[in-house]
Amino acid sequence: MGFIAEGNTLNWEDAKKFANYIREHGIIQFLNIYNANKDRSGDQFKWGDEVEYILIEKDQQTYKLKLRANEILDKLIAEEKANPDGVEYLWRPEYGRFMIEGTPGKPYIGLGKQLLTIEESLISRRKNVNRFLKDSEYIMTLVNYPRLGCKDETIPSAQSKGVVAESQFLSDLIINPHFRFSTLTANIRQRRGKNVSINIPMFRDVNTPAYLDQTSYISPSSSREDPTNQPYNIYMDAMGFGMGCCCLQTTFQLSNIEEARTIYDHMAVFAPIMLSLTAASSVFKGYLSDIDARWTVIAQSVDDRTSQELGTQPLSTNKHLINKSRYDSIDYFISRSSSYRSEYNDLDLVYDHEIYQQLIQGGIDTQLAKHFSHLFIRDPLVIYSDKITIDDQLHSDHFENIQSTNWQTVRFKPPTPNSNIGWRVEFRPMEVQLTDFENAAFIVFISLLVKAISELKLNFYIPISKVDQNMKTAHFRDSCRKSKFYFRKNINDNSTNDKIEDEYELMTINEIFNGQEGSDFVGLISMVRKFISTQNFDQDTLNLTNNYLEFISKRASGELLTMSSWTRDFITSHPAYKHDSCVTEEIQTDYMNRCFDIYSKKVKEPKLLGSYYN
């Protein structure tokens, strides 16, 4: 969820008075970090994962979201405080009172036999939490609870229209009780001057009424052109719909700043591809949607832009016209490697010119200065009243305040002050999967790919505008099997002589991973295998990675379904489904039962997992 501290938080009217101060000192803190670490080199390849879980209770024959994850988290964190060096896993709060985030207690170091422990770690984490669950409670790795926002879907039951989110659908009780989360919710709403407005297309089945969802709310707009008043639309009005989604993330410490900058760029290109391949969220607010992935829902749920920043009113009190939510794909490549070409940065970047000059004068190169001056067009959203005046040499709170609330597909992470932590890259787009096997497969694959990029000098560059188009494509229904994405034709070529438009073409996910027939493009699975062949892996590790790669290859080929596609098939073939896009409580109950049975291996689901999870 980003930077979390203890203390009293300021409401928006008070917080905005300190926005410029936080920005100014955030940049000073970054410059201090940069100057202390710009020449560090030779850091070990350390890495880790973050897995998010939802807490549910089986209430007689139905399922409900259980709003007491914070109580369980208190017990887990108490164990950590009692033995900070001895705990196997670290547990952290997430936005929802029904969510928990788990990470390894210590980073993984290198590859090789380390890879044998990933799936075991994920299994053990669940057991770690299960000690504090009641008999009727379970944790699950589902991206989103299908009927979140429908009535009576939580325990305890709670009323909507609270003072924090002011949502027509969600109660404030679903928000984690840590002050950061309620302040973030209220300040986003107050900064933009109204509730967030999340609109996604509804799956249009044969019996779906055109204005089905409009019967569940009072429209916030009288305009017929507003998305909330359009046919076949699903409307959501609170941060909880987005930040209540679970994801799978990985973070990598690289050897130095230059390697980190290069990995950042290439993984940004790869982000939409992995969003499509891991797509696992097709139901929102009790409706079957016409998208497969969560990203746009979260982006809209934390979009704090004002009317001026959106361009619907002239700029007066605001400074910038901003083209994206603060939760979106990146806007700018930052590597200085030989494979980078300035033409790849083909977006009209919005950045703060004063901050840019401050960074340039502080010794930062043009690309990195533009990157951070772009991030710092945003206001700080959560300010702690007792942490405004701090020592900029010792702390990075103000820098992290803005850095950590730019929730982009990839995050470039400078070292923590006065620590042994190096330059890192966080890979953020993947959707969490139903089983620990799937999550481990993707974690291992990404770790191998990151090292392959560095060791084999792979080149994924395409114009960043095409990356944006790929992000949109990744949301399409069944994009993993049916859509095409812009991808580089020759990922081994680092020359800069060709025309930019000749360097890439549209490919299917299958072609990207498994190669193109009649072409020299062999696909990413082959390139990762090539990298593995250069490593001295023992036979057990080779067998494991081969199993994971085979699974991912079949998911990419369409032989195995994504969770989103499997969910659609389950719902549309359910005997109670009326082909009206509605996911009723009965359908959800059977769906959750099926998910439990798959995870616990009571049943096999070959369309989703083949023979890899028995």
N, C-alpha and C positions, 0 to 999 in steps of 0.2 A: 504493500500500500504506500510505501514511501517513508519519508522522514517522520518519525513519531517521537515526541518529547513529552515530558511531564510538565504541568503548570496550567495556569489560567489562560484561556484563549480570548481574543478580542472579537467582538462582533464587527460587521463590515464597516459601519460608520466610524468606529474607532480605528479599525485596522488600516483603512485606506490612508489615514493621516501619516502612517509610517511606511507606506509602500515604497516611496523613493529612497528612504533611508535603508530599507532592507535590500533593495536592488543595488544601491551604491556600495554597501558593505559586503553584499554577496559577491560582487566583482572583486573587491579588495581581497576577500578570503580566497577566491579562486586564484588570483594572481600570486598570493602567498603560497598556495599549494603548488601551483605550476612551477614557480621559481625554485621551490625546495625539491621538486621531483622530476623536472624536465630532463635531467641527464641520467636518471636512475636506469639501470639496465640489468639484464640477466635474471629477472624475477622468474620464479618457478611457474609452470603452468598449473595454477590452482583453479578449481572450479566447483560449482555447486548447482543445486536445483531448488526450486520453490514449487511446492504442490499445495493447492488450496482445496479445502473440503467443505461440504455443507453438512449440517447436523439435522437429522430428521427423526421423527418419532412415528412409530406405527400405532395409530390410535384406533383400537379395535380392528376394523377392516380397511381403514384408510390411512394415508400418510399426511403428515403435517410438518412444516418447518418448525424446529424447536429453537426457541429464542433464549438459549442459555449457554451458548458457546463461550461467552465471556467467563462464566463460572468455571468451566472446565479449563480454560486457558489460565485462569488464576492459579490453579493447582499445578499445572505444567510449568508455569514460570516460577512458582515457588520452589520447585525442585531444581530448576536451573540456578536460581539465586543461592540455594543451599550448597550446590556443588557445580559451580560454573565451568570447571575444567573437565568434569566427569560425565556430563549428560551427552547422550548419543544424538539427540535431536533438539533443535531450537523451535519454539512455537511462538507465533506472533499474531496479534489481532488483525483482522481484516474488516472491511466496511460493515458487513452484516453481523448482527448479533447471532446469526446462525452459521458463521464462517470461522474457520481456523486455517492458518498458514503454517506449514511445516517445512523445515530445511534440515540438512545434515548439521550435526553439532560442530563439526570441523570440515573445512573444505577438502574435496578430493584433490590428490596431488598426482599429476600425470595421468597416463592411460594404463594400458596393460591390465594386470590382475585387478586393478582398481575397478574396472568395469564389471567384474563379477559381483560386486557388492551393491550395485545400484538398485536392482529389483528387490533384493533382500532388505535393503534399507527402507524402501517404500512399504513393503509388507510389515516390517517391524514398527514403522511409524504409526500405522493404524492400530496395532496392538498397544502401542504406547498410550494412545488416546482412549482406546476401549476400556482401559482400567477405570476410567472415571465416568463411563456412561452407565445410565440406568438400563434395566433389562429391555425396555422398549425402544431404546435409542440406538442410532446407527450413524456413522459418518460415511459419506459417499463422495466419489470424485465425479460429480456431474457439473457441467458448466453452469446450468441454471435450473432452478426448480420450475417445472413447467407451468404451474398455475400461480406463480407469484403475482400478486395484484388482484387475485380473485378473493371473494369473501371467505372468511373462516378457514384460511389455509395456514394458520400459525398456532402454536401453543406457547404461551397463552394466546387466546384470541385477542385481537386489538383493533381499535377503531382508526380509521384513516382521518385525514384532515388535521394532523397535528401542527403545532406551531413552528416546527423546524422545517420539514419538507413541504408542508401545506399541500399534500398529495390527495387527490381524489381516490386513490387506490391503496396506497401503502401507509401503514402506521409508522409513526416515529419510533415505535418500540423495536422495529427491525434493525435500527441503527445501533452499531456497537456503542456502549456507554462511554468509551473514552472521548474526552472533550473534542479531540481533533476531528472526529467523524461528523458529529452534529454541527460543529462550527463550519467545516468544509461544506456541508450540505446547505446550511443557511446562507453562508457568504457567497456561494456560487449563485444562488437564487437572488439574493439581494443585489449583487453586483450587476447581474444582467437585467434586473428590474422586474423579473417575473419568473415563474417556474420554468425549469427546463422542459423542452418539448421534443420527445423522442417519437419518431414516426418511421415505421417500417412496413413494407408491403405484406399484406395477408395472402396466404396461399388461396387461390381462387378455384374452389372445387365446384362441382356441378350444382350443389344446393346452397352455396355460400351467398347470403344476402349482401348486396353491395355496401350497405351501411351498417353492417352487423355490430362493429365495435362502438359506433356512435350511440347505441342504446345504453351503454354502460357509463357515460360521463356527460358532464356539461362542457361544451366546447369552450376553450379559452379564447376563441377568436370568432368574430362575426363575419370574417371574410370567407367567401366561398372558395377562394384560391388557397387558403391555408391548408397545409397537409392534414391537419386534424379533421377537416371537413371533406376530405376526398374519399371516394369509394375504395373499398378493399384496403383499408389502412388500419394498422394497429397503433394506437396512441398510448404512450406512457409519459408520466409527468414528474418523475422523481429520480434522484441519483441512485437510489437503491436498485432500480431495474438494471442499471449498467454495472455499478460497482458491487452488486450482489452476484455477479457472474464470477466463476472460478476459472483459473488459467494454470498453465504449466510454463514456468520460466527457468532459464538457465543463465548463469553469470560466469564469465571467464576472466581470470587475471592473465594478461599477456606479458611478454618479456620486457617491453618498454612502450613508450607512448606511441611510437610510429607503428608498431605492430597492432596496437589497440585501435588506432585510427583506421588502419587498413581493414581489420576485421569488422569494425563498425560499418564501414561502407558496404562491404560485400554481403554481410548478414542483413543489412537493410534491404538490399535487392531481393534476398531470399525470403524475407518475412512474409509477403503475401502468398508465396508458394506453400509455406508451412501452415499458414492460416487455413488455406483450402484443404490441405492434406489431413489436418487434424480437426476439421470442422465437426462440431459436436453440439450445436445449439440451434434448433429449428422451431422450437415452441416458446412463445412468449405470451404471458398474461392469459394463458388458457386457450390460445389460438395457434393453429399451425400457420407459421409464417412462410413467406416466399424467399427467405434468406437462410443461409446455412451456418452463419458465424456471428459471434457476439460483438465484434469490434465496433461496428457502427452504433450499436445500442449504447455501449459505454461512451463512445465519443460524444454522442448527443446528450448523454446523461450528466456530463461534467462540462458542457460547453458554457463558459461564463461570459462569452462575448456580448457586449452591449449592442444596441441598434446601430450606434455609430461605427463600431468595429466591424459589424456585419455589412455595413454599407447602405443600410436602409434609411439612415439619417446622416447629415453632413457631420464631419468631425468637428468637435468643439471642445468638450471636456476630455475626450479621449484623444490619443496621440496617433494610433495606427489603424489602418484598415487591415484586418487579419483574415486570411483566407481559410483557416482551419481551426477546429477545436484544439484545445491543448492536449487532447488524447487522440493522436492520429499518427500517420506515417511521417517519417522524417522529411525535411525539406531541403537538406543540404548535405553533400558529401564532404568529408574532412580529410581524407588521406592525401599524403604527398608522395605516394608511391609512383613508380614509373608507369603503371597501368592506368593511372587516373588521367582524364582529360577534362579540361574546364568545361567543355561542351556538355558533359554529363549533368552538370548543375544548370539545368535549363528552366528552372522555375524562377519567377520574379520574387526573390527572397525579401521578406519583410524583416527588417532588423532595426534596432535602436542605434542610430548613427552616433549619438553621444557616447553610449557604452562601447560601441565599436572603437571609437577613437581612444577611449580610456584603456581598452585592451591593447590596441596597437602601441600606444605609448608605454604600456607595461611590458612590452617585448613579445607579445603574442603575434603569430603569423596571421596573414589575412584570412585563411580558411577557418582556422579555429576561432578567430575573433568574430567572424560572421556567424559561426555556429552558436556561440554563447550569447552574442548580442541579439540573435534571433530568439533564443529561449527567454531572454530577459525582457522581451516586449510584454511579457505577462506580469500581472500583479501577484504578489504573495497572497495566498488565500487564508492561511492559518498563521497568525502571529501570537506568540506567547508573551503576555504582558511583562513577565519577569525575565525574559531572555532577549530584550531588544538591544541593550547595551552590553556587548560581550567583547572579549579579546579576539580580534581578527587573526592574530597569530596562532592562537590555540584552538580556535573553533571554526566550524564551517556551517553552522546552523542557518545563516542567512543565505548562503549559496545553495544549500540543500533545500531550503524552503521553496525556491523557484525551480531548481534543477529537478527535484523529485515530483513536482506537480506538472511537469511537462511529460505526460505519459505517452511516449512515442514507441513505435514498434521495436526500436533498438535504443539503448541508452549508453552514452559514452560517460564512464564514471572515473573521475580523477581519484587519486589516493586520498584516504582519510588522513587528516592532519596528525602528525606525531605518531604514526603507526607503521607497521611493516607491510601494509596493504598497498599493492601497486595499481597500475592503470588497468581498468577493467571494461568489459563490454557486457551489457545485459541484453539478452534476447527474449522478447516479450510477447510475440504474437500467438504462440501455440495455445490451443484449447486443451483443457485437461481431459484425459480419457477415462473410460469406465474402469479399466483394470490396471493393476500395477505393472503387468507385463507390457501393455501398450505405452504407458508413461515411461517406463524404463527404456523401451526401444527407442522412443523419440529423444530422450535425454542422451542416451549413448550415441545415437546417430549425430546429433548436433555437436557433441563434443568431438567426435571423429572428424566431422566436416570442418569445424573451426581449425583443427590442427592440419587438416589436408590443405586448406586454403593457404596457410602459412608455408607448409613444407613443400607443396607442389606448385606454389605460386599461381593458384587458380585465379581466374579473372571473371567476375560476374557482372561487371559494369554494364549498365544500360542507362539511358537518360532517366533522370529521376521523375520526370513527368510520366514515363511509362511504368515506373514503380507505383505511382499513384493510380494509374489505370488498372494495374494488376490488383491493387487493394480492393478496388470496386468489384472486379471480376471474382475475387476470392469469396465474396459474399453470395454470389449467385447460387441458386438451388442446384445442387449436384455439380458444382463447378469442378470438383476433383475428377469427374469422369467426362464431363461434357464441354467444359470451357477451354479456351486457349489463353496463354499468358505470354507476354513479351519476355524473351529470354535470350541470352547471348549465344550465338552460333558456335563460337570456339572459345571455350573457357580456359584453354591452355595458351591462348595468344595474348601477349602483353604489348604487342606493337600498337602504335597510334597513327598508322598511316591510312587506314581505310576511312571511308565516309562513315559517320556515326550510324546513319540509317542502314548501312550494310552489315553492321556488327550484330544485329539481333533480328529475331523473327518471332512469330507466334508459334507456341508449342503447347501441346497438352501436358498435363502433369505426368502422364505415362511417359511421354517422350523426354521430359526433363529428367526423370529419375532412371528410366530404363533404356534411353537412347532412341535414336531415329533409324529406322530401316533405310538402307541405301545412303547413309550419311556417315561422316566421320564423327558425329556427335554420339559418344558412347553412353552418356547419362551419368548422373551423380552417384548412383550405386556402384558403377564400375570405378569411378574415380576414388571413392572411399575405399573400395577393395584394394585399389592400387596403393593407396596410402598405407593400409593395414599391412600390405606385403613388405613394406619397408621397415616395419616395426618387428621387434622380437617377441611377439605374443606367444604365450604357451598354448597348448592345444585346447584347453578348456575355454580360454578367452576367445580363441578363433572360432570355436563352435558356437559360443554365445553370440558374438557379433554377427556371425553368418546367419544365425536364426533371426536376429533382429532385422538384418538387412533384407532377408527374404520376405519377412512380414511387411516391411515398409514398401518393398518392391511390388508386392501384390496389392497393397492398399493403393499405391500410385497407379497401378494398371487398371484398377476398377474391379479386379477379381474379388477383393474384399471391400466392403462398404465402409464409408466414414460413419461415425456415430450419428451424424445428422441424417444421412440417407437411410440408415437402418431404423432410426426413430420414425421417419416418415412412413416407411413401409409398415412398421408395427402399428402405427396409429390408423393409417388408411385401410388396413386390412382387419382392424378390430371389429367384432360384430356389433358393438354399440356405436360405432362411428357412422354418422348420418351424412357424410360427404358435404358437411357444412362448415368445415375448418375448425370446429369446436372440439377441444380436448376436455372432455368432461371428467368429473372426479372418478367415475368408474374406469374410464380409459387410463387416467393417470395412475390409479391404484394398480391396475394390471401391468402397466408399463414399469412402474417402480418394482413390483414383484419380479418381473422378468429381469430387470437390471440386477437385482439382488441375487437371483438364481444364477445369472451368468457369472457375476463376480465370484460367488462362493462355489462355482463349478458344479452346481446341482444340475445344470443343463448346459449343453453345448450350443454355441451360436456360430455355425460355420460361415454364415454370410458376413459376419462382423470380424471373426477371429480365426477362421479357418481351423486348422488343427494345431495352432500354436499355443492354445490356452485350454488345456484339458485336465 
